[in-house]
């Protein structure tokens, strides 16, 4: 029987999620870089990425009434931030299976990680709310 190698780690530690130099290693060799996609606010945004490890960021300045995803399969992390007013609604793409509700407090950040198979997105963990 083969062995499972658990040496899949960030190349550096202590970096914030949005750090532009974060890289992941498999057995000490870069596996892939993550792509940070700062998506401008729109009532109907499309989240686009060509990386198998993407971080999508957006600051809500109004309600998102519909959204879509166009990305290669892989890990997709969403960081949705309310502006200083807060209380803006965010509608996940319809292909997202059971995503959490985005927090509504002023300046609150909702972070959730998904596996995107190219058709559907599946949450890998519950969302985190800060502050």
Order of alpha helices (4+ residues) and beta strands (2+ residues): beta-beta-beta-beta-beta-beta-beta-beta-beta-beta-beta-beta
